Amino acid sequence: MIDKNISRLRRAAKTRIKIQQLKTARLAVHRTNTHIYAQLVSTDGARILTSASTVEKDVRITIPNGGNVAAAAAVGKRIAEKAKSLGIETVAFDRSGYKFHGRVKALAEAAREAGLKF
């Protein structure tokens, strides 16, 4: 029997193979019940260029609960600002096998509104 997490990781692997062919930076998202994390991974996948999450002190001051849509939107806006400061405007969105719904969708839309293209 395949459990939920193995299924998610299988879906994520298929997405990452496709993203690797695109040769572009990857915006990877990870969510837990209490927090959401976003990382910008280099085109070769070898290093993390920048990251943002609800664990960061600056975000926690403004948003006390990291496990909701508002927190995800704040992280999306923050990662887009950090990416633009590095000169990156186009990325591939890696939702890590999660459905494009709820917090993952809020993060993506906030990043798009802040100027990232994907």
N, C-alpha and C positions, 0 to 999 in steps of 0.2 A: 504494500500500500504506500502510495506517495503522499507525503504530508504537504501542507500548505506552503511551507517555507521552501521545500525542494522544488515545488512547482514554480514558485516565484523566481527562484534562482535560475531555473531552466529558461524561463521567459527572458530574464535579464541577459543571459548568455547569448541568446539569439539576437537580441537588440544590440549588444556590444559588438558582435561580429559585423553587423551592418554599419555601425558607427565607425568602426575601425577602417572600413573601406572608403568612407567619406573623407578621411584625412583632415579632420577638423577637431577643435577643442571640444571636450565633452562636459556637459553640465550634469553631474551625477547627483541624484537625490536619495537620501535614506531617511526613513521615518520610523519612529518608535511611538509608543503610546504617549510619552511625555514630551518628546522633542522632535524636531526636524532638522536635518543637516543637508547642506548643499556644498559640492566641491567642484571646482573647475580643474579638469585633468588635461594635461598637455596632449598634443596630437598623437604622439607616440605612446601615450599611456604610462610613461615612466615616472612622471612627477605631478604633484599637486601644485597648481599655479596659485590658487587662492581658495578660501573656504568661508562659509558663513553658517551659523547655526543659532538655535535658540538658547544654547548653553553660554554663548558669549555674554560678557558683562554688559556691554552697551545695549544689547537687545533685551536682556533680562530686566533692565531698569524700566524700559518702556512697556514691555509685555510680561506680566507676571506668570501667565500660563503658556507654556511652550507647545502644548498639544492641541492647538485649535487653528482655524483657518486664518485668523488675524495674524497669528504668529508666523504662519507659513508665508503669508504675503509680505511681512516685514523681512523675512529671510530672503525671499525672492528679490525684493528691491535692493537689499544690501549686497547680494552676490552680483547683481547687474552693475551696481556702482563700482564694486571692486574690479570687475572684469573690464569695464570701460576705462578705469584708471590704468590698467595694464595694456590698453590698446586693443582689446578683443571685443568685437561686436557681433560676430557670428559664431554660434555654438551648435552642437547637436545635443538634444535633450535626452538624457538617459534616466528614465523613471524607475530603473532597477526592478522591473517586473511588477510594480504596483499599478493599479488601475489609474487612469488619468481622470481623477475624480477627487473631490474634497480638498484635502490639504496639498496634495501633489499638484492639482490643477490650480489652486490659489497661488502657489509658489511660481508656477510657470507663467501665469498671466501677469503677476506682479513684475517678474523679470522682463517680460515682453514690454510692459508699459514703461519700464525704466530704461528701455533702449536696446535690450539684447534681441538678436534675431535668431530664430530657430523654427 
